[in-house]
Amino acid sequence: MKLGNIGHKLIITAAVIISFALFSLWQVQLYSGGQVRIHKGQSHYVNLRLPFLYVRGDREDIILLNGSHLPRQSSRVNPPYNMQGLDIGEVNLEFSLFGKIPLHQITVSVLPKVYLVPGGHSIGIKLNAEGVDVVGFYYFDYDGQSISPAREAGVQIGDIILSINGEHTSSVNRAAQLLENLGSSQVTLQVGRNGKSLTIHLDPVFSRTDHSYRIGLYIRDSAAGVGTLSFYIPETRRFGALGHAILSTETNRPINISNGSIVKAKIVDIKTARRGQPGEKTGIFMEHDDFAGNIDKNSSFGIFGNLERFDYGPSLYNEPMPMALACQVETGPAEILTVVEGEEISRFSVEIEKITHQARPADKGIVLRVTDEELLKMTGGIVQGMSGSPIIQNGRLAGAITHVFVNDPTRGYGIFMEWMYQEAVILTNN
C-alpha cells in the first residue's frame, strides 16, 4: 500500500513538473513568438529556471549557450540560459524534459548590427498616385433624375482609374482631357481595386447644366503634407519616414503611388493639441539643392525611398548610431527628435510606458508619454506632422512616433525601428 502511495505521489510530482515546464515555455512562446533575434556578439537571457530541462540545437556555430557551443544531442543545461550571438545565421533550439519528452522549439536568428543616421528633420511630402483616385460621385440632373453614370456602371469610391479607353492616366488633367475628347462615345475604364484589375464600360450622359457629357466622378491625383524623417542609411542612401502609411482621406486606404518626393520643410506654426482636438504642424516646402529625395514605397510602416542629396546642416546626431532590435527596447526614459520651430531639430524627453512584444513586423508596438515640459507647453504633446520622429533609448535608435491618442495628446504610439528598417531594406546575412 505504501508503495502505491509513493508511486501515486511520483506521478503527481511528474505531472506538476511537466505542467510547470509547459507553462514556462508557453510564456517564452508568448513573449517571443517562438523567435529570438539578437545581434552578433549580443547576449540574450531566457529566464527559464526549470529542473530536468534538456536542449539541443541543429547547428553549433551560430550561438553560445551559457558560454558553450550548442550540443547536437539533447543535454541538460543549467538555467538561466544565456544565448550569445556567435555568427550570422539561424539555429533551432529544441527543449525537452529529461531529454525524452519534447516541449517546445525556439528559432534564434543572429543578425548583423545595423547603423542608421537618426532623422528628426521636417520634410514636405508629395505623392503622385498610380492612376487617379476615385474620391466621390458627381450627380447631375437627367430627365428629372439625379444620376452618376460611373456609379451605376459599378465604379466604387477608392478605385484607382489606371487607363481610359486604353490610354494611361496618372493625372486629373490627363483624365479630363481624355474624357472630353471621347464626348458621347462609350468609355472603358481600367480600374484597380483591392489589388485586382477590373474593366468597366459606361456611357457618358449629357448634362444640360454643364453643357457637356459627364460620367459623374470626383477624382484626385496627388497628396501632400508635412512629416518627419526617421532615419537615413548613408551606404545605400535609403530613408524611412512617418512610420505609417499615407491614407486617402476619402477611403482611409493607403494611396498607391507611382512616384513621389520629399523636400525640406520649415515649420512656421503649430496648432496646440487638446483633448479630443489633435494639434498640427504647419510647414512650408523649401525646395533646395541640399536636400531632395524620391518616394518609392508607401506602406503601413511608413514611406521609403532614396535621398538624392542629404545635407541638412547642423543636427544633433550627424553620425550613424546602432539600431535597436525590437527585443532590446524597454519601458523607461527615452528621447525623441523633432522640429517645432523653423528647421532646427530639438531633443525632448519621453517615457516609454508599454512595450508590445512582437516577433514579426507590426505597428503600434510602443506606447509613450511626452514628459518634456517645454514640448508640452509648445505643442500640448504629440501633433500631426510629428509622425516619424525618431525615438532614441540607451544610445540606440529604437523606433519612431506614429499616432497620437486623440483623448490624451500627451501619449501616443510608436513603431519599432527594426520593422521600418526591414521595410526599407530587408535584413540579410551579408
Secondary structure, 3 states (H helix, E strand, C coil): CHHHHHHHHHHHHHHHHHHHHHHHHHHHHHHHCCEEEEECCCEEEECCCCCCEEEEECCCCCEEECCEECCCCCEECCCCEEEEECCCEEEEEEEEECCCEEEEEEEEEEECCCEEEECCCEEEEEEEEEEEEEEEECCEEECCEEECHHHHHCCCCCCEEEEECCEECCCHHHHHHHHHHHCCCCEEEEEEECCEEEEEEECCEEECCCCEEECCEEEEEEEEEEEEEEEEECCCCEEEECCCCCECCCCCCECCEEEEEEEEEEEEEEECCECCECCEEEEEEECCCCEEEEEEEEECCEEEEEEEEECCCCCCCCCCEEECCHHHCCCEEEEEEEECCECCEEEEEEEEEEECCCCCCCCCCEEEEECCHHHHHHHCCCCECCCCCEEEECCEEEEEEEEEECCEEEEEEEEEHHHHHHHHCCCCCC
